[in-house]
Structure formats: structure tokens, C-alpha cells
């Protein structure tokens, strides 16, 4: 009988889907897997922005402690949540093949970023995304948005669906009144009365997805015109094809370091770490995320500062885009550089040092202290 690998995971729907990906990949390679749900600090504190928690690793620490205590064999994380400074005796045993690294703009109608109405409200919990939105469109209002992926999409759709529901109800009532007048001879023949909409309110409601029905019943606190989310999170939540989204170009809206990638942590030197590495590690994804994390580590600011780093391996070079913003998006230091694959870690450190000297360090200090 094979010994199972116990994987710690958060209990959110997205985290469970991510852990499920790892579970399926390991089982394909003839490993038995058991998922163990663990509550983290980030899960318990739901009324604060991640940037206000005061330190990195809000979604990671509790899982890794279970690994180090020997309660589980490994833990599954979103790579962008993993601090660059890891506990002794813990390693990223595997970086599986990375999903999309970019962000997506989600709107009720699938409009482009430049088409958002002047003064529109954009929701995000990310300091980086907020700074990027402000930098490209200073007229927009950036508002905090928390919750899992489903909840965030519901918050976007709620006011728009409720407004449509109200309009359809009013049109349906007007239609019924017109029919009644026609039947009494006051307003022509009944068949001369047409619906404004091609279906009843009830038929429209039944055509909605479960997510849309949930949104329709949600209390509206803020009316969002758009929200910005990681494309990979939408895909892993099964929502990418059920919402209207536009991909934001990674060269202009540089993603968070490690975005789209998963990380499986385990005890350094353990037999389980070796098994996981052999089964799951994707060399290209490992190189790209390593470059991004080296730049982040050298710049400092953890995973909450307004820093975007995106590396893309092409042949023998790693094209690396870096953006560092002030919190309000008014100031930025950015650069694109091609790193030699044979010496990418050293060259990534040099890139970070050059950016720090160019003012990035000051922007990060101001943003994290503010």
C-alpha cells in the first residue's frame, strides 16, 4: 500500500480548486493524496485590506507551520502570496506549469479599460492594481474590494442586475396594463400590444447563472463599474467564460511577482519534497517566477507594495518587465530588460539594484509606510 501525501490547503473555493489541481497531477503520477484544510490569518480577518494586515504571509504562514510541525507533508499556495523570506528547513518543492500571469478587467458589458465612464468606480484589493489604474486613468475612482473571486464578481454585478430587474418589472407591468386596456376596447386590439423585452421577468430570471442570481439578491454597498482580478483566479474558479472580461496587457499592467503560478512547499531534503519536485516542477515556470521573486526580494516591500514584475523566458533570455509605483499612481519607476538565462538570478539582482537607485526604493518605502 502506497503512503499518501498530505497536502495542506486553505478552505476557500479557489484554494481548494488549486489544491485539487495539485492532487490530480500527483495522482496521475501514481501518488495517493489527502487534502487537509487549514484556516489562515487572512481567512479570519475579512474586514481589512490585505495591505492593512501589516505583514506578508497572511494566507501562508499557518499552512507552512503545519508542514514544519510534521502534521502534513506539504502545502499548496498561490505563489504571489508566498513571502520571499521563507522559514529555515522549508523549500518550494515544486512550481507546476504556470497559468495566465496577467490581470483581467471584468465589467457587466465586457468593455475595454479606455471605455470605462469618466469618474467610474473600479474595485480591487491590490495596492499595485490600484496604482496602475490611477496611473492610466486618474479620473477613475479606485475602491477597496475584498472577498473570494465569486463574491467580488457578485459585488460588481449586483447593482447592474438589480437595475435591469427593476426596468424589466416596470416594462412588464406596463405591458400588462396595456393589454388590459386593449381588451376593454380602450387601446386597440390585444395583439397590437408588444413587450419591450422579448421574455417575461420570470423567464429572464431563470436564464441567469447561479452566480448572477446570487448577485441579484446581494445588498449593494458600492456600485462598481469594473473590477480587476487575476485571470488565473477567474479560470481556476470556473468563471472566465461566465463573465465579461478583457485581458489587460502585461506590459502596461505588469502583474504581481508569481501571479498565475502555484507553489508547493515541503521540508527541505525530505523524501516527499523530492517526490513532489520530480512529479510537478515545470522548469520554465520555475525560472520565470524565480526571476520575479529575486527582483521583489531585492526591492523589498513584500507582496503588498505597488510592485509589478513579469518575466517571460524566450530562448536563451528572460525578458523582464518591472513597474514600481507610488500608492496614488502619480509616480513610477519602470524598466524592461533581457536577462541571460545562464546567469538570470545575478542579473535579476542587478536589475533590482538599478531600479532602487533610480527611485524605486523611495516609492516602496513611501507606499508601505503610508
C-alpha positions in Angstrom: 0.0 0.0 0.0 1.4 3.4 -1.0 1.8 6.1 1.6 -0.4 9.1 0.9 0.9 12.6 0.6 -0.9 15.0 2.9 -1.3 18.5 1.4 -2.4 21.5 3.5 -4.7 24.0 1.8 -6.9 26.9 2.7 -10.6 26.2 2.7 -11.7 28.8 0.2 -13.2 27.6 -3.0 -10.3 28.9 -5.1 -7.7 27.4 -2.8 -9.5 24.1 -2.9 -9.6 24.2 -6.7 -5.8 25.0 -6.8 -5.1 22.1 -4.3 -7.3 19.9 -6.5 -5.1 20.7 -9.5 -2.1 19.5 -7.5 -3.9 16.5 -6.2 -4.9 15.4 -9.7 -1.4 15.9 -11.1 0.1 13.9 -8.3 -2.5 11.1 -8.7 -1.8 11.0 -12.4 1.8 10.1 -11.4 0.5 7.3 -9.1 0.8 9.2 -5.8 -2.0 8.9 -3.2 -3.0 12.4 -1.9 -5.1 13.6 1.0 -6.1 17.3 1.3 -6.1 18.9 4.8 -7.9 22.2 5.2 -6.3 24.8 7.4 -7.6 28.2 8.4 -5.2 31.1 8.0 -4.9 34.6 9.4 -6.0 36.1 6.1 -9.2 34.0 6.2 -10.1 35.1 9.7 -9.6 38.9 9.1 -12.2 39.7 6.5 -12.8 43.3 7.1 -9.4 44.7 6.3 -7.4 45.0 3.1 -4.5 42.7 2.8 -2.2 45.7 2.7 -3.5 46.7 6.1 -2.7 43.4 7.8 0.8 44.8 8.5 2.9 41.9 7.2 3.2 39.5 4.4 2.2 35.8 4.5 -1.3 36.3 5.8 -2.5 33.3 3.7 0.6 31.2 4.0 2.1 31.0 7.5 -0.4 28.7 9.1 -0.1 26.1 6.3 3.7 26.1 6.4 3.7 25.8 10.2 1.7 22.6 9.8 4.4 21.3 7.4 7.3 22.2 9.7 5.5 20.6 12.7 5.2 17.4 10.7 1.4 17.4 10.7 1.3 17.4 6.9 3.8 16.6 4.2 3.4 19.7 2.0 1.3 22.8 1.4 -0.3 24.4 -1.7 -0.1 28.2 -2.1 -0.6 30.9 -4.7 3.0 31.8 -5.5 2.3 35.5 -5.3 1.2 35.0 -1.6 4.5 33.3 -0.6 6.9 35.6 1.2 10.4 35.8 -0.4 11.9 35.1 3.1 10.9 31.6 3.9 11.4 29.7 7.2 14.5 27.6 7.6 14.1 24.0 6.6 11.3 24.9 4.2 11.6 24.9 0.4 9.4 25.4 -2.7 9.5 21.8 -3.7 7.6 22.4 -7.0 6.4 25.2 -9.2 3.9 23.5 -11.6 3.2 24.8 -15.1 2.0 28.4 -14.7 -1.4 29.6 -15.7 -2.0 33.0 -17.2 0.0 35.6 -15.3 -2.0 38.7 -16.3 -4.9 40.7 -14.8 -8.3 40.9 -16.3 -10.8 43.8 -16.3 -14.3 42.5 -15.5 -17.3 44.6 -16.4 -21.0 44.0 -16.8 -20.6 44.5 -20.6 -17.1 43.5 -21.4 -15.9 47.0 -22.3 -12.3 48.0 -22.7 -10.3 49.8 -20.0 -10.3 53.1 -22.0 -14.1 52.8 -22.5 -14.9 53.0 -18.8 -17.0 56.0 -18.0 -15.3 59.1 -16.7 -15.3 59.0 -12.9 -16.2 55.3 -12.9 -15.6 53.1 -9.9 -13.1 50.3 -10.1 -12.8 47.7 -7.4 -9.6 46.0 -6.3 -7.9 44.9 -3.0 -4.4 45.2 -4.6 -2.3 48.3 -4.0 -0.4 47.5 -7.2 -3.6 47.3 -9.3 -5.0 50.4 -7.7 -1.8 52.3 -8.6 -1.8 51.1 -12.1 -5.5 52.0 -12.7 -4.8 55.5 -11.3 -1.7 55.9 -13.4 -3.5 55.1 -16.6 -6.8 56.8 -15.8 -6.5 59.4 -13.0 -10.2 60.2 -13.4 -11.3 56.8 -12.2 -12.2 56.1 -8.5 -10.4 53.1 -7.1 -12.4 51.4 -4.2 -11.4 48.5 -2.0 -12.8 45.2 -2.8 -12.4 42.0 -0.7 -13.9 38.5 -0.7 -13.3 35.4 -2.7 -13.5 35.5 -6.5 -17.2 34.7 -6.7 -18.0 37.3 -4.1 -16.1 40.0 -5.9 -17.8 39.3 -9.2 -21.2 39.3 -7.4 -20.5 42.7 -5.9 -19.7 44.0 -9.4 -22.9 42.5 -10.9 -25.3 43.3 -8.1 -26.3 46.9 -8.9 -26.4 46.3 -12.6 -28.6 43.2 -12.4 -30.9 44.9 -9.9 -31.3 47.9 -12.2 -32.1 45.6 -15.1 -34.6 43.6 -13.0 -36.4 46.8 -11.9 -36.6 48.0 -15.5 -38.0 44.7 -16.7 -40.5 44.6 -13.9 -41.7 48.1 -14.9 -41.9 47.2 -18.5 -43.8 44.0 -17.7 -46.3 46.0 -15.6 -46.8 48.5 -18.4 -47.3 45.7 -20.9 -50.0 44.0 -18.7 -51.8 47.4 -18.2 -51.7 48.0 -22.0 -53.2 44.5 -22.7 -56.0 45.1 -20.2 -56.8 48.5 -21.8 -56.8 46.8 -25.3 -59.1 44.0 -24.1 -61.7 46.6 -22.9 -61.5 48.4 -26.2 -59.8 51.4 -24.9 -56.5 51.0 -26.7 -56.9 48.9 -29.9 -56.5 45.2 -30.3 -54.7 43.0 -27.8 -52.3 41.7 -30.4 -51.2 45.3 -31.1 -49.5 45.4 -27.7 -45.9 44.3 -27.8 -43.5 43.5 -25.0 -40.5 45.9 -24.6 -38.4 42.8 -23.7 -38.7 39.5 -25.6 -39.3 37.5 -22.5 -41.1 37.7 -19.1 -39.3 38.7 -16.0 -39.6 35.1 -14.7 -38.1 33.7 -17.9 -35.2 36.2 -17.7 -34.5 35.3 -14.1 -34.5 31.6 -14.9 -31.9 32.3 -17.7 -29.4 33.8 -15.2 -26.5 31.7 -13.9 -26.4 30.8 -10.3 -23.7 33.5 -9.7 -26.0 36.1 -11.3 -28.9 35.0 -9.2 -26.8 35.3 -6.1 -25.7 38.8 -7.2 -29.3 39.9 -7.8 -30.1 39.2 -4.1 -27.0 40.8 -2.7 -27.2 44.1 -0.8 -25.4 46.8 -2.7 -23.0 48.9 -0.8 -20.9 50.3 -3.7 -21.8 50.4 -7.3 -18.8 49.2 -9.3 -18.3 49.9 -13.0 -15.5 47.4 -13.2 -13.2 45.2 -11.0 -9.7 43.9 -11.7 -8.8 40.3 -10.9 -6.1 37.8 -11.8 -7.0 36.0 -15.0 -5.8 32.7 -13.4 -8.1 33.1 -10.5 -11.1 33.5 -12.8 -10.0 30.5 -14.8 -9.5 28.3 -11.7 -12.8 29.4 -10.2 -14.6 28.4 -13.4 -15.7 32.0 -14.1 -13.5 33.0 -17.0 -16.2 32.0 -19.6 -19.1 33.2 -17.5 -18.2 36.8 -17.1 -17.4 39.7 -19.5 -13.7 40.3 -19.2 -10.9 42.0 -21.1 -7.3 40.9 -20.6 -5.0 43.8 -19.5 -1.7 43.8 -21.4 1.1 42.6 -19.1 3.5 45.2 -20.5 1.3 48.1 -19.3 -0.3 46.5 -16.3 2.6 44.4 -15.1 1.3 41.5 -12.8 2.4 40.7 -9.3 5.5 38.6 -8.9 4.5 34.9 -9.2 0.9 35.7 -10.3 -0.7 32.7 -12.0 1.7 30.2 -10.5 1.2 27.8 -7.7 3.9 26.8 -5.2 4.1 23.5 -3.3 6.2 23.9 -0.1 7.7 21.0 1.8 10.5 20.3 4.3 14.0 20.8 2.7 15.7 17.5 2.0 12.6 15.4 2.7 11.7 12.4 0.6 8.3 13.9 -0.1 9.9 17.1 -1.4 11.9 15.1 -3.9 8.8 13.1 -5.0 6.8 16.3 -5.5 9.6 18.0 -7.3 10.1 15.1 -9.7 6.3 14.9 -10.3 5.3 18.5 -10.7 8.1 21.0 -11.2 8.0 22.9 -14.5 11.4 24.3 -15.4 10.2 27.3 -17.4 7.7 28.4 -14.7 10.4 27.9 -12.1 12.8 30.2 -13.9 10.2 32.9 -14.6 8.9 33.0 -11.0 12.4 32.9 -9.6 13.4 36.0 -11.5 10.3 37.8 -10.3 10.8 36.8 -6.7 14.5 37.8 -6.8 13.6 41.2 -8.0 10.9 41.5 -5.4 13.2 40.4 -2.6 15.9 42.8 -3.6 13.5 45.7 -3.9 11.8 44.8 -0.6 8.2 45.7 0.3 6.9 42.2 0.4 3.9 41.1 -1.5 1.8 44.2 -0.6 3.8 47.1 -2.1 2.8 48.5 -5.6 5.3 46.4 -7.5 4.7 44.5 -10.7 7.3 42.1 -12.0 6.7 39.8 -15.0 9.4 37.5 -16.5 9.0 35.6 -19.8 11.5 33.0 -20.9 12.2 33.3 -24.6 15.0 31.2 -26.0 18.2 32.0 -24.0 16.9 35.2 -22.5 14.4 36.1 -19.8 12.5 39.3 -20.8 11.6 41.0 -17.5 9.2 43.9 -17.1 9.2 45.8 -13.7 6.9 48.6 -12.6 7.1 50.3 -9.2 4.5 52.9 -8.4 3.6 55.3 -5.7 0.4 54.4 -4.0 -1.5 57.1 -5.8 -0.1 56.0 -9.2 1.3 59.5 -9.9 5.0 58.4 -9.8 6.6 55.3 -11.2 9.9 53.7 -12.0 9.9 51.1 -14.6 12.2 49.1 -16.9 12.3 46.2 -19.3 15.5 44.2 -19.5 16.5 40.9 -21.1 18.4 38.7 -18.7 20.8 35.9 -19.7 19.3 32.5 -18.9 22.7 31.2 -17.8 23.0 34.0 -15.1 19.5 35.2 -14.6 19.5 35.3 -10.8 22.5 37.6 -10.6 21.2 39.8 -13.4 17.8 40.0 -11.7 19.5 41.3 -8.6 21.4 43.9 -10.7 18.1 45.0 -12.3 16.5 45.5 -8.9 19.5 47.4 -7.6 19.4 49.7 -10.6 15.7 50.3 -10.1 16.2 51.0 -6.4 18.9 53.6 -7.3 16.5 55.2 -9.8 13.9 55.9 -7.1 12.0 52.6 -6.7 13.2 52.2 -3.2 11.8 55.5 -2.1 8.4 54.8 -3.7 8.2 51.4 -1.9 9.1 53.0 1.4 6.5 55.7 1.0 3.8 53.2 0.0 4.5 50.7 2.8 4.8 53.4 5.5 1.6 55.1 4.3 
